[in-house]
């Protein structure tokens, strides 16, 4: 006998719940089953699914994205201009560790 598919398990679960029963609980059980099935996807497929789910929750803020792009460009121009020599990598890592209290 084949193991039940997620769709079949969902249908069976829906039949087992009283119409006026625990809707939220049912949705959480369905989500848990879908999660378990998603774990069988390979890493690339899971990553693609995760991105789709995240996109469905919140759309990227184009103003925020534009601000980040502007900041990256500003920093790149400053680094390339030689106005500031920057920091030695070891010094920068030491400063980061100190600032984080590590």
MARKOLGU-592729 format. One record per residue: x, y, z of N, C-alpha, C in turn; residue number from 1; residue in three letters. Coordinates in Angstrom, 3 decimals, padded with zeros to 6 digits. Example, Ala and Ser with C-alpha at 12.3 -4.5 7.8 and 13.67 -1.06 7.14 Angstrom:
REM residues 2
REC; nxx; nyy; nzz; caxx; cayy; cazz; cxx; cyy; czz; pos; code
REC; 013.190; -005.690; 007.800; 012.300; -004.500; 007.800; 013.200; -003.300; 007.800; 1; ALA
REC; 012.850; -002.250; 007.080; 013.670; -001.060; 007.140; 012.900; 000.030; 007.870; 2; SER
//
This chain:
REM residues 102
REC; nxx; nyy; nzz; caxx; cayy; cazz; cxx; cyy; czz; pos; code
REC; 000.836; -001.181; 000.000; 000.000; 000.000; 000.000; 000.881; 001.244; 000.000; 1; UNK
REC; 000.528; 002.244; -000.843; 001.283; 003.494; -000.934; 001.004; 004.373; 000.265; 2; UNK
REC; 002.031; 005.125; 000.707; 001.770; 006.093; 001.780; 000.847; 007.184; 001.235; 3; UNK
REC; 000.018; 007.761; 002.091; -000.905; 008.787; 001.605; -000.162; 010.037; 001.158; 4; UNK
REC; -000.692; 010.657; 000.134; -000.109; 011.921; -000.319; -000.570; 013.020; 000.616; 5; UNK
REC; 000.063; 014.170; 000.495; -000.325; 015.308; 001.340; -001.777; 015.679; 001.077; 6; UNK
REC; -002.194; 015.641; -000.214; -003.573; 015.996; -000.539; -004.557; 015.039; 000.120; 7; UNK
REC; -004.239; 013.743; 000.086; -005.135; 012.742; 000.687; -005.175; 012.931; 002.208; 8; UNK
REC; -004.017; 013.169; 002.803; -003.967; 013.370; 004.247; -004.770; 014.607; 004.642; 9; UNK
REC; -004.688; 015.657; 003.818; -005.448; 016.872; 004.090; -006.940; 016.596; 003.996; 10; UNK
REC; -007.347; 015.877; 002.961; -008.768; 015.553; 002.798; -009.262; 014.702; 003.959; 11; UNK
REC; -008.479; 013.702; 004.366; -008.868; 012.858; 005.502; -008.985; 013.690; 006.772; 12; UNK
REC; -008.046; 014.603; 006.958; -008.058; 015.453; 008.149; -009.287; 016.355; 008.143; 13; UNK
REC; -009.612; 016.903; 006.973; -010.767; 017.796; 006.875; -012.055; 017.060; 007.210; 14; UNK
REC; -012.168; 015.801; 006.796; -013.364; 015.014; 007.087; -013.470; 014.691; 008.576; 15; UNK
REC; -012.333; 014.581; 009.239; -012.326; 014.187; 010.644; -012.693; 015.335; 011.576; 16; UNK
REC; -012.654; 016.559; 011.081; -012.934; 017.716; 011.925; -014.383; 018.140; 011.736; 17; UNK
REC; -015.046; 018.408; 012.825; -016.428; 018.886; 012.794; -016.453; 020.258; 012.119; 18; UNK
REC; -017.471; 020.542; 011.295; -017.509; 021.830; 010.588; -017.380; 023.041; 011.506; 19; UNK
REC; -017.896; 022.959; 012.703; -017.781; 024.097; 013.615; -016.578; 023.944; 014.535; 20; UNK
REC; -015.710; 022.996; 014.208; -014.584; 022.674; 015.078; -013.399; 023.599; 014.934; 21; UNK
REC; -012.232; 023.050; 015.112; -010.988; 023.808; 015.250; -010.363; 024.109; 013.889; 22; UNK
REC; -010.828; 025.162; 013.251; -010.297; 025.535; 011.938; -008.813; 025.868; 011.990; 23; UNK
REC; -008.410; 026.672; 012.958; -007.007; 027.053; 013.079; -006.146; 025.816; 013.297; 24; UNK
REC; -006.606; 024.931; 014.173; -005.871; 023.703; 014.455; -005.709; 022.874; 013.184; 25; UNK
REC; -006.758; 022.796; 012.406; -006.689; 022.050; 011.145; -005.660; 022.671; 010.213; 26; UNK
REC; -005.694; 023.987; 010.083; -004.718; 024.643; 009.199; -003.297; 024.398; 009.679; 27; UNK
REC; -003.083; 024.377; 010.987; -001.745; 024.140; 011.512; -001.315; 022.691; 011.252; 28; UNK
REC; -002.248; 021.762; 011.339; -001.923; 020.361; 011.033; -001.571; 020.211; 009.561; 29; UNK
REC; -002.325; 020.890; 008.710; -002.042; 020.857; 007.274; -000.664; 021.456; 007.009; 30; UNK
REC; -000.375; 022.586; 007.646; 000.932; 023.229; 007.466; 002.057; 022.303; 007.920; 31; UNK
REC; 001.852; 021.597; 009.020; 002.870; 020.672; 009.528; 003.104; 019.534; 008.539; 32; UNK
REC; 002.038; 019.038; 007.938; 002.187; 017.957; 006.946; 002.905; 018.459; 005.700; 33; UNK
REC; 002.548; 019.656; 005.250; 003.225; 020.232; 004.085; 004.703; 020.467; 004.378; 34; UNK
REC; 004.993; 020.917; 005.584; 006.378; 021.125; 005.994; 007.158; 019.813; 005.928; 35; UNK
REC; 006.565; 018.763; 006.467; 007.233; 017.453; 006.445; 007.491; 016.999; 005.013; 36; UNK
REC; 006.532; 017.230; 004.124; 006.736; 016.865; 002.712; 007.819; 017.730; 002.080; 37; UNK
REC; 007.834; 019.032; 002.426; 008.826; 019.934; 001.847; 010.242; 019.533; 002.236; 38; UNK
REC; 010.399; 018.922; 003.399; 011.727; 018.483; 003.827; 012.306; 017.412; 002.915; 39; UNK
REC; 011.469; 016.776; 002.124; 011.943; 015.745; 001.191; 012.448; 016.357; -000.122; 40; UNK
REC; 012.236; 017.654; -000.315; 012.764; 018.319; -001.500; 014.268; 018.486; -001.351; 41; UNK
REC; 014.958; 018.623; -002.496; 016.393; 018.871; -002.377; 016.619; 020.322; -001.949; 42; UNK
REC; 017.848; 020.645; -001.618; 018.168; 021.955; -001.048; 017.741; 023.103; -001.960; 43; UNK
REC; 017.979; 022.980; -003.253; 017.616; 024.038; -004.195; 016.110; 024.224; -004.257; 44; UNK
REC; 015.366; 023.124; -004.283; 013.907; 023.210; -004.321; 013.354; 023.814; -003.028; 45; UNK
REC; 013.946; 023.435; -001.880; 013.500; 024.012; -000.602; 013.773; 025.508; -000.562; 46; UNK
REC; 014.932; 025.918; -001.066; 015.271; 027.343; -001.078; 014.303; 028.119; -001.969; 47; UNK
REC; 013.980; 027.568; -003.130; 013.033; 028.231; -004.030; 011.655; 028.341; -003.375; 48; UNK
REC; 011.225; 027.281; -002.721; 009.938; 027.303; -002.019; 009.956; 028.332; -000.894; 49; UNK
REC; 011.038; 028.378; -000.153; 011.150; 029.333; 000.948; 011.054; 030.771; 000.434; 50; UNK
REC; 011.708; 031.059; -000.680; 011.643; 032.408; -001.247; 010.224; 032.754; -001.682; 51; UNK
REC; 009.539; 031.795; -002.301; 008.150; 032.036; -002.709; 007.263; 032.302; -001.503; 52; UNK
REC; 007.462; 031.539; -000.443; 006.661; 031.746; 000.766; 006.952; 033.113; 001.388; 53; UNK
REC; 008.228; 033.479; 001.453; 008.578; 034.788; 002.004; 007.995; 035.916; 001.168; 54; UNK
REC; 008.047; 035.778; -000.153; 007.475; 036.799; -001.029; 005.970; 036.919; -000.837; 55; UNK
REC; 005.328; 035.810; -000.487; 003.879; 035.857; -000.293; 003.502; 036.552; 001.010; 56; UNK
REC; 004.437; 036.639; 001.940; 004.173; 037.260; 003.242; 004.357; 038.773; 003.157; 57; UNK
REC; 005.426; 039.200; 002.541; 005.668; 040.638; 002.429; 006.414; 040.915; 001.133; 58; UNK
REC; 005.934; 041.905; 000.452; 006.589; 042.314; -000.780; 007.774; 043.205; -000.425; 59; UNK
REC; 008.850; 043.121; -001.214; 010.011; 043.957; -000.915; 009.642; 045.441; -001.002; 60; UNK
REC; 010.178; 046.202; -000.091; 009.956; 047.642; -000.074; 010.934; 048.271; -001.051; 61; UNK
REC; 010.419; 048.805; -002.157; 011.303; 049.339; -003.196; 012.075; 050.551; -002.704; 62; UNK
REC; 011.485; 051.338; -001.794; 012.220; 052.479; -001.249; 013.387; 052.010; -000.401; 63; UNK
REC; 013.151; 050.976; 000.407; 014.212; 050.426; 001.240; 015.306; 049.829; 000.361; 64; UNK
REC; 014.901; 049.106; -000.683; 015.869; 048.501; -001.595; 016.688; 049.587; -002.294; 65; UNK
REC; 016.045; 050.652; -002.716; 016.748; 051.754; -003.370; 017.736; 052.412; -002.416; 66; UNK
REC; 017.349; 052.544; -001.150; 018.248; 053.132; -000.161; 019.487; 052.259; 000.033; 67; UNK
REC; 019.291; 050.945; 000.066; 020.438; 050.052; 000.212; 021.365; 050.144; -000.996; 68; UNK
REC; 020.788; 050.193; -002.174; 021.600; 050.304; -003.392; 022.398; 051.597; -003.364; 69; UNK
REC; 021.756; 052.689; -002.979; 022.453; 053.975; -002.902; 023.591; 053.921; -001.881; 70; UNK
REC; 023.341; 053.288; -000.748; 024.383; 053.179; 000.285; 025.555; 052.333; -000.202; 71; UNK
REC; 025.266; 051.239; -000.871; 026.336; 050.376; -001.406; 027.161; 051.147; -002.427; 72; UNK
REC; 026.476; 051.873; -003.305; 027.198; 052.654; -004.310; 028.056; 053.743; -003.658; 73; UNK
REC; 027.521; 054.413; -002.628; 028.271; 055.449; -001.915; 029.530; 054.854; -001.288; 74; UNK
REC; 029.372; 053.702; -000.657; 030.529; 053.061; -000.015; 031.556; 052.609; -001.049; 75; UNK
REC; 031.075; 052.087; -002.175; 031.999; 051.634; -003.222; 032.783; 052.810; -003.791; 76; UNK
REC; 032.090; 053.933; -004.049; 032.786; 055.131; -004.560; 033.842; 055.603; -003.562; 77; UNK
REC; 033.498; 055.616; -002.267; 034.439; 056.059; -001.238; 035.651; 055.127; -001.192; 78; UNK
REC; 035.405; 053.815; -001.289; 036.513; 052.852; -001.236; 037.424; 052.991; -002.456; 79; UNK
REC; 036.833; 053.254; -003.603; 037.626; 053.362; -004.827; 038.330; 054.712; -004.974; 80; UNK
REC; 037.858; 055.725; -004.267; 038.423; 057.075; -004.422; 039.740; 057.255; -003.678; 81; UNK
REC; 040.094; 056.390; -002.801; 041.305; 056.481; -001.981; 041.269; 057.666; -001.031; 82; UNK
REC; 040.102; 058.297; -000.812; 039.998; 059.391; 000.151; 040.304; 058.870; 001.551; 83; UNK
REC; 039.802; 057.688; 001.812; 040.063; 057.056; 003.104; 040.761; 055.734; 002.819; 84; UNK
REC; 041.878; 055.506; 003.483; 042.614; 054.272; 003.203; 041.901; 053.018; 003.698; 85; UNK
REC; 040.897; 053.175; 004.554; 040.225; 051.995; 005.096; 041.008; 051.413; 006.253; 86; UNK
REC; 040.585; 050.257; 006.697; 041.227; 049.606; 007.841; 041.827; 048.285; 007.406; 87; UNK
REC; 042.881; 047.934; 008.098; 043.467; 046.616; 007.931; 042.421; 045.585; 008.375; 88; UNK
REC; 042.349; 044.453; 007.730; 041.339; 043.447; 008.042; 041.406; 043.016; 009.504; 89; UNK
REC; 042.600; 042.753; 010.002; 042.735; 042.324; 011.400; 042.250; 043.406; 012.360; 90; UNK
REC; 042.562; 044.659; 012.048; 042.098; 045.764; 012.888; 040.569; 045.859; 012.861; 91; UNK
REC; 040.016; 045.712; 011.677; 038.558; 045.792; 011.548; 037.876; 044.664; 012.316; 92; UNK
REC; 038.420; 043.453; 012.216; 037.832; 042.321; 012.943; 037.959; 042.511; 014.450; 93; UNK
REC; 039.109; 043.025; 014.888; 039.284; 043.305; 016.325; 038.255; 044.334; 016.799; 94; UNK
REC; 038.049; 045.390; 016.008; 037.078; 046.426; 016.376; 035.658; 045.852; 016.429; 95; UNK
REC; 035.320; 045.022; 015.481; 033.980; 044.400; 015.465; 033.790; 043.524; 016.702; 96; UNK
REC; 034.784; 042.689; 017.005; 034.699; 041.833; 018.192; 034.576; 042.665; 019.466; 97; UNK
REC; 035.348; 043.734; 019.548; 035.290; 044.608; 020.725; 033.918; 045.260; 020.838; 98; UNK
REC; 033.382; 045.766; 019.708; 032.064; 046.410; 019.718; 030.969; 045.420; 020.114; 99; UNK
REC; 031.139; 044.158; 019.739; 030.135; 043.144; 020.071; 030.359; 042.514; 021.455; 100; UNK
REC; 031.463; 042.897; 022.082; 031.763; 042.361; 023.410; 032.223; 040.907; 023.367; 101; UNK
REC; 032.871; 040.535; 022.299; 033.345; 039.145; 022.168; 034.777; 038.995; 022.641; 102; UNK
//
